[in-house]
Amino acid sequence: MNYLRKYGPLFLKGVAMGGADVVPGVSGGTLAFITGIYERLLDAISSFDKDALQYALRFRWQALWKHIDGTFLLVLLSGIALSIATLAKVIHFLLDEYPIQLWSFFFGLVIIAAYVVAKDISHWRGSVIIAGVVGIAIAYFITVATPAQTPTDTWFIFLSGAIAICAMILPGISGSFILLILGKYEYIVTALTELNLLVIAVFGAGCVVGLLSFARLISWLLDRFYNTAIALLAGFMIGSLNKIWPWKEVVSTRTNSKGEEVPFITENVLPSAYEQVTGQTPYLGQAILFMIIGAGVVLAIDLV
């Protein structure tokens, strides 16, 4: 019971992160930030260094486990894995059947999360404001970038893994959406489905290198330039709102690995124009309700 009381909340945070990661456009990093474990997660990832290697080579497993904050990572990753394995179908069902309500929930969640993050900034000076604007611009550009035709060479698969995993730990930016922009989402999904071990290994290696190096960079920025780094991360959240706007018009489609036709490129429209351009009900009242619920979840977490 004591173990459950101690690690249960952390496990549930992992479940929340995993649920967010399966939604294109929503980052698990956002949930890590608003649940208060973001910096600890970065520190744990960054601890996979030469000291950790030396502990492993000397078979000092207890020292290694403590050095990498092993219990924290094990509990959190277990929650993420369980969520992806069990909630993925639920999330995809909601995306198919209740997209406006689901996107509205995440829209309210992210916009209040950006406020919760930004209020930690103690000194608003020029460099901090510029960092926030840059974060907004970068995230917005990523959300409007058109998916490209890119090579399938080994070097590009490695690079795709490194970039995508970096996005997954950045609040507001989705790694799966980055893969779509790089033109490698379907390619990687197919490789996983067909167990193409070479592609999986190269992509995985890119993920490992990107995760270890990028986590150190973010940790360093938070240690040395806390207010500027927080403004940048809050900016990422605000800029990503363009991607999770609930009302969209499908401009073009693509065929997924199951042979199904799914949206490929979309454009945001106002709720008043949504029914006219799509022929579907905008559910404005429900959308506002779910935005409030999403915002309420963040505020409740912040008060705990």
Secondary structure by P-SEA (a helix, b strand, c coil): cccccccaaaaaaaaaaaaaaacccccaaaaaaaacaaaaaaaaaacccaaaaaaaaacaaaaaaaaaaaaaaaaaaaaaaaaaacaaaaaaaaaaccaaaaaaaaaaaaaaaaaaaaaacccccaaaaaaaaaaaaaaaaaaacccccccccaaaaaaaaaaaaaaaacccccaaaaaaaaccaaaaaaaaaacaaaaaaaaaaaaaaaaaaaaaaaaaaaaccaaaaaaaaaaaaaaaccccccccccccccccccccccccbbbbbcccccccccccccaaaaaaaaaaaaaaaaaaaaac
